[in-house]
Amino acid sequence: MSALLSLLWYFPHVVAFALGFLVLAVASFYLLWILYLAVMNLQRARDNGTITPAAYRLGLPLLYVGLLVDCLVNVIPVSALFLELPREFLVTQRLTRHANAEGGWRKGLAIWFAKNLLDTFDPSGQHVRILVDQRPDRR
């Protein structure tokens, strides 16, 4: 413990970098989730036939910004969270891969994100496509 404290004392820029990365990662996750909520609401209105042409035109750039943020979040913070380099372009694709894996902590984390933050707000009710035989409520 004292070695860690002395390391932190002599390398404050390492601590500042780590804290800065953590703050940016949390902020980027939150921004991505806000964009996801907005796009899912637009999709719900489109599916119900209630979206106006003005709302559609104003919402379309939001979709493209969301895709860009999704790609960036997948490459940096999600790679750090899952301790692996990305194989997919989007966070949902990575979550789907892990949620359908045989087991492990990544599967549990992917299912947590799906059930707590994503599926509820998707008009279909299942944003992360989990195969029936891989769903935890089926085992």
Disulfide bonds with the S-S distance in Angstrom:
none
